[in-house]
Amino acid sequence: MLAAVSGRYGYDRDEFYYLASGRHPAFGYLDQPPLTPLVARAEYELFGDSVLALRLAPSLATGLTVLVTALIAKELGGGLGARALAAGAVAVGAFPIGTGTCSPPAPSTCWPGRC
C-alpha cells in the first residue's frame, strides 16, 4: 500500500543521502553497508530520477520478507491461520515501519519505543 502512494511525496533526507552515496561508492561508509548506496545508484540508473523507482527495491524486499515469514510458518507446521498471523505480524510490525524511520542520519528517531 505504501508503494502505491509513495510517489505523492518527495524525497526523504535519507534518500538524498543514499543517492549521494551511490554516486561515490566506497566500502568505507561506517553507517551503512556498501550494498545500500549501490542499490540506490542502480535504481537511479535504470529508472531515472523518480521517488517511486527509488523506493521499489525496499518495497519488494519487505514484501519478500512477509512471504518468507509465511513460508517459514508453513515449514514449521503452522496452518493457514498461523501463516496469516506470522505474515501479518511482520507486515505491520516494527521492521517495515522502522525501515522508513530508523536510519543513520536520524539517530534521534531510533531510540527504543519510537520505531
Order of alpha helices (4+ residues) and beta strands (2+ residues): alpha-alpha-alpha-alpha-alpha-alpha-alpha
